[in-house]
Amino acid sequence: MADLQQPHQQPPEAADAATQYIYLYKSQDKIYPRSVKGRFVNWRWAFVWLTQLVFYLGPWLSWNDRQAVLFDLGARRFYVFGLVLYPQDFVYLTALLMMSAYALFLFTAVAGRLWCGYACPQTVYTEIFMWVERKFEGDRAARMKRDGGAWTMEKVGRKAAKHLAWIAIALWTGYTFVGYFTPIKSLAAGVAQLSLGPWETFWVLFYGFATYGNAGFMREQVCKYMCPYARFQSAMFDKDTLIVTYDAERGEPRGSRSKKADPAAMGLGSCVDCNLCVQVCPTGIDIRKGLQYECIGCAACADVCDDVMKKMGYAPGLVRYDTQNGLALKLTPAQRLRRVLRARVVIYTAVLFIILVAFFGSLALRSPFRVDVVRDRATLAREVEDGQVENVYRLQIMNATESEQAYRINADGLPGLKLVSGGETKLAPTEARWVAVTLRVPHEALTQAGAGAHEIHFSVERVPTGGEASAVVREKSTFMLPR
């Protein structure tokens, strides 16, 4: 029998012994991760530097006298180095999201939560914020002692300095994020003159607050309770997925001993039960209990365990990256590698490769301009002089290059169809313009083709001006003949 505990209810010890109490919420003690050194920590910091250099320096790079990477929502232009994209190029964003998803599936099937442990923004900023925290408040023991003690001027000063540093990093992160959507130099001028627009102000503060809260306070709670990836990762794991794991056969039974003691004579395994693997874990789990969804695969426990093994004179690798089959079957690294190419990995790789080829092939064959055709809805068709039938259209021509271009417009599809206005136009670099185009057909077309809607095609040709190749875009529309 299981009952939910209600507020002000009698404590469990006062109730029947057969009653089981299930708490809907259990408060968790604050986690104080211990600092650690090792090869996996070095790899994690390498990714911190790499990702943050790309993120923070990206908006400051120039390309053709403009910001190299800029998603200008107001002008509906998206600049990615030499590419100029329009909202109509949304398919490329879809392809990027699909590539990211399949890459995540592939890496997870092969090597577990490498993304979470090394490159996820939550991990990266938590690592940065914890580094700042250690600089101002010391390592694990010092922070625990200070938090458990009374408030003093030193405690207030250290915590205030830490939070000021956190806020500075968070606001700079928010400012950089907005700099990808508003030219960062004009953004800087707005900040300097205290004239930043309301939306820019909101997003700088919002993103800064999110960084400050997630990396400074919520930390492992984001990974354990807010991130959906922790919940569905098991669907991509199998017994040949590389994970951070504890070699229980070698480590058990665990127990403390002196460095000079013989563990075999004492009936002990290699684990000295120092609990350092728990103290360094950013999510506070015990890796010795097996694979857990809270594990983000950072391998901090492997680094600290190898250090302990070295000091004890034991072989490293008690906690290591391995597979469940690798542990059970005692596979060599070469044997584990041969088991990587299994069905799900092959499928993920094939799908990812196809999307990559389609994505880059589409970019390579992409037309240097786009055309959208819209009929004039006010007047579908009208008769003009000499009984000719006239239809009016609006063509949106989008120059996807960074040089001035000239375009010639033609139409075909009906006998005698001719273009009356809007035959040629010039567009400035990256300009998009609506061009009014009038088409007419002679009255004889009505008897030859019949009344109603008839398919026609607009042909828009880029007129070569500077030695570039000619390009033509054809778009379908309809021509209305009245009854």
CORDA-V628305 format. One record per backbone hydrogen bond with DSSP energy under -1.0 kcal/mol. NH is the residue of the N-H (numbers start at 1). CO is the residue of the C=O. E is the energy in kcal/mol with one decimal. If there is no record, write none. Layout:
nh:NH co:CO e:E
nh:NH co:CO e:E
This chain:
nh:3 co:20 e:-1.5
nh:9 co:6 e:-1.6
nh:14 co:11 e:-1.6
nh:15 co:12 e:-1.5
nh:19 co:16 e:-1.5
nh:20 co:1 e:-1.4
nh:22 co:3 e:-1.1
nh:34 co:279 e:-2.3
nh:42 co:38 e:-2.1
nh:43 co:39 e:-2.1
nh:44 co:40 e:-2.2
nh:45 co:41 e:-2.4
nh:46 co:42 e:-2.0
nh:47 co:43 e:-1.9
nh:48 co:44 e:-1.9
nh:49 co:45 e:-2.5
nh:50 co:46 e:-2.4
nh:51 co:47 e:-2.8
nh:52 co:48 e:-2.2
nh:53 co:49 e:-2.3
nh:54 co:50 e:-2.0
nh:55 co:51 e:-2.4
nh:56 co:52 e:-2.9
nh:57 co:53 e:-1.9
nh:58 co:54 e:-1.5
nh:60 co:57 e:-1.3
nh:61 co:58 e:-1.3
nh:63 co:66 e:-3.1
nh:68 co:61 e:-3.0
nh:70 co:79 e:-2.3
nh:71 co:180 e:-3.5
nh:72 co:77 e:-1.9
nh:73 co:71 e:-1.4
nh:77 co:72 e:-2.2
nh:78 co:85 e:-2.3
nh:79 co:70 e:-3.5
nh:80 co:83 e:-2.1
nh:81 co:68 e:-3.1
nh:83 co:80 e:-2.2
nh:85 co:78 e:-2.9
nh:89 co:86 e:-2.5
nh:90 co:87 e:-1.2
nh:92 co:89 e:-2.0
nh:94 co:90 e:-1.9
nh:95 co:91 e:-2.3
nh:96 co:92 e:-2.3
nh:97 co:93 e:-2.4
nh:98 co:94 e:-2.3
nh:99 co:95 e:-2.6
nh:100 co:96 e:-2.5
nh:101 co:97 e:-2.3
nh:102 co:98 e:-2.6
nh:103 co:99 e:-2.4
nh:104 co:100 e:-2.1
nh:105 co:101 e:-2.4
nh:106 co:102 e:-2.6
nh:107 co:103 e:-2.8
nh:108 co:104 e:-2.2
nh:109 co:105 e:-2.4
nh:110 co:106 e:-1.9
nh:111 co:107 e:-3.3
nh:112 co:108 e:-1.9
nh:114 co:112 e:-1.5
nh:117 co:113 e:-2.2
nh:118 co:114 e:-1.7
nh:119 co:115 e:-1.7
nh:120 co:115 e:-2.2
nh:124 co:120 e:-2.8
nh:125 co:121 e:-2.8
nh:126 co:122 e:-1.8
nh:127 co:123 e:-2.3
nh:128 co:124 e:-1.9
nh:129 co:125 e:-2.8
nh:130 co:126 e:-2.6
nh:131 co:127 e:-1.8
nh:132 co:128 e:-2.1
nh:133 co:129 e:-2.4
nh:134 co:130 e:-2.5
nh:135 co:131 e:-1.8
nh:136 co:132 e:-1.7
nh:137 co:133 e:-2.9
nh:138 co:134 e:-1.7
nh:143 co:139 e:-2.4
nh:144 co:140 e:-2.5
nh:145 co:141 e:-2.3
nh:146 co:142 e:-2.3
nh:147 co:143 e:-2.6
nh:148 co:144 e:-1.7
nh:156 co:152 e:-2.6
nh:157 co:153 e:-2.7
nh:158 co:154 e:-2.6
nh:159 co:155 e:-2.4
nh:160 co:156 e:-2.5
nh:161 co:157 e:-2.4
nh:162 co:158 e:-2.2
nh:163 co:159 e:-2.5
nh:164 co:160 e:-2.3
nh:165 co:161 e:-2.2
nh:166 co:162 e:-2.5
nh:167 co:163 e:-2.8
nh:168 co:164 e:-2.3
nh:169 co:165 e:-2.3
nh:170 co:166 e:-2.7
nh:171 co:167 e:-2.9
nh:172 co:168 e:-2.2
nh:173 co:169 e:-2.1
nh:174 co:170 e:-2.5
nh:175 co:171 e:-2.8
nh:176 co:172 e:-2.3
nh:177 co:173 e:-2.4
nh:178 co:174 e:-2.3
nh:179 co:175 e:-1.5
nh:180 co:177 e:-1.5
nh:181 co:178 e:-2.0
nh:182 co:178 e:-2.2
nh:187 co:183 e:-2.2
nh:188 co:184 e:-2.2
nh:189 co:185 e:-2.0
nh:190 co:186 e:-2.1
nh:191 co:187 e:-2.2
nh:192 co:188 e:-2.5
nh:193 co:189 e:-2.1
nh:195 co:190 e:-2.8
nh:201 co:197 e:-2.5
nh:202 co:198 e:-2.4
nh:203 co:199 e:-2.5
nh:204 co:200 e:-2.3
nh:205 co:201 e:-2.3
nh:206 co:202 e:-3.0
nh:207 co:203 e:-2.5
nh:208 co:204 e:-2.1
nh:209 co:205 e:-2.8
nh:210 co:206 e:-2.5
nh:211 co:207 e:-2.2
nh:212 co:208 e:-2.6
nh:213 co:209 e:-2.8
nh:214 co:210 e:-2.7
nh:215 co:211 e:-2.2
nh:216 co:212 e:-1.4
nh:217 co:213 e:-1.7
nh:218 co:213 e:-2.8
nh:219 co:214 e:-2.7
nh:221 co:218 e:-3.1
nh:222 co:219 e:-1.2
nh:224 co:220 e:-2.4
nh:225 co:221 e:-2.6
nh:226 co:221 e:-1.0
nh:227 co:222 e:-2.5
nh:231 co:228 e:-1.3
nh:232 co:228 e:-1.6
nh:233 co:229 e:-1.3
nh:235 co:232 e:-1.3
nh:236 co:233 e:-2.0
nh:241 co:238 e:-1.7
nh:242 co:110 e:-2.2
nh:243 co:322 e:-3.2
nh:245 co:320 e:-2.9
nh:247 co:318 e:-2.8
nh:248 co:246 e:-1.5
nh:251 co:247 e:-2.5
nh:252 co:248 e:-2.6
nh:255 co:271 e:-1.9
nh:266 co:262 e:-1.4
nh:268 co:263 e:-3.2
nh:269 co:253 e:-3.7
nh:270 co:250 e:-2.1
nh:271 co:251 e:-1.1
nh:279 co:275 e:-1.8
nh:280 co:276 e:-2.0
nh:289 co:286 e:-2.1
nh:290 co:287 e:-1.6
nh:295 co:292 e:-1.6
nh:303 co:299 e:-1.8
nh:304 co:300 e:-2.2
nh:305 co:301 e:-2.1
nh:306 co:302 e:-2.3
nh:307 co:303 e:-1.7
nh:308 co:304 e:-1.9
nh:309 co:305 e:-2.9
nh:310 co:306 e:-2.2
nh:311 co:307 e:-1.9
nh:312 co:308 e:-2.1
nh:314 co:309 e:-2.7
nh:320 co:245 e:-2.3
nh:322 co:243 e:-2.8
nh:325 co:239 e:-2.8
nh:327 co:323 e:-2.2
nh:328 co:324 e:-2.4
nh:329 co:325 e:-3.0
nh:331 co:326 e:-1.4
nh:336 co:332 e:-2.4
nh:337 co:333 e:-2.2
nh:338 co:334 e:-1.7
nh:340 co:337 e:-1.4
nh:342 co:340 e:-2.4
nh:346 co:342 e:-2.4
nh:347 co:343 e:-2.5
nh:348 co:344 e:-2.6
nh:349 co:345 e:-2.4
nh:350 co:346 e:-2.5
nh:351 co:347 e:-2.6
nh:352 co:348 e:-2.5
nh:353 co:349 e:-2.5
nh:354 co:350 e:-2.3
nh:355 co:351 e:-2.3
nh:356 co:352 e:-2.4
nh:357 co:353 e:-2.6
nh:358 co:354 e:-2.6
nh:359 co:355 e:-2.7
nh:360 co:356 e:-2.6
nh:361 co:357 e:-2.4
nh:362 co:358 e:-2.2
nh:363 co:359 e:-2.0
nh:364 co:360 e:-2.2
nh:365 co:361 e:-2.0
nh:370 co:398 e:-1.8
nh:372 co:396 e:-2.0
nh:374 co:394 e:-2.7
nh:376 co:392 e:-2.4
nh:382 co:390 e:-1.7
nh:384 co:388 e:-2.9
nh:387 co:384 e:-1.2
nh:388 co:385 e:-1.6
nh:389 co:441 e:-2.4
nh:390 co:382 e:-3.3
nh:391 co:439 e:-2.5
nh:393 co:437 e:-3.0
nh:394 co:374 e:-3.1
nh:395 co:435 e:-2.9
nh:396 co:372 e:-2.9
nh:397 co:433 e:-2.6
nh:398 co:370 e:-2.7
nh:399 co:431 e:-2.9
nh:400 co:368 e:-2.1
nh:405 co:427 e:-2.4
nh:407 co:425 e:-3.0
nh:408 co:461 e:-2.7
nh:409 co:423 e:-3.6
nh:410 co:459 e:-2.3
nh:412 co:457 e:-1.9
nh:417 co:414 e:-1.9
nh:418 co:440 e:-2.5
nh:420 co:438 e:-2.9
nh:421 co:438 e:-1.0
nh:425 co:407 e:-2.0
nh:427 co:405 e:-3.0
nh:430 co:401 e:-2.1
nh:431 co:428 e:-2.1
nh:433 co:397 e:-2.3
nh:435 co:395 e:-3.0
nh:437 co:393 e:-2.7
nh:438 co:421 e:-1.2
nh:439 co:391 e:-2.8
nh:440 co:418 e:-2.4
nh:441 co:389 e:-1.9
nh:445 co:442 e:-1.7
nh:446 co:443 e:-1.6
nh:448 co:444 e:-2.0
nh:449 co:445 e:-3.0
nh:450 co:446 e:-1.3
nh:452 co:481 e:-2.9
nh:454 co:479 e:-2.1
nh:456 co:477 e:-2.2
nh:457 co:412 e:-2.7
nh:458 co:475 e:-3.0
nh:459 co:410 e:-3.1
nh:460 co:473 e:-2.8
nh:461 co:408 e:-2.9
nh:462 co:471 e:-3.3
nh:463 co:406 e:-2.9
nh:473 co:460 e:-2.6
nh:475 co:458 e:-2.1
nh:477 co:456 e:-2.3
nh:479 co:454 e:-3.0
nh:481 co:452 e:-2.5
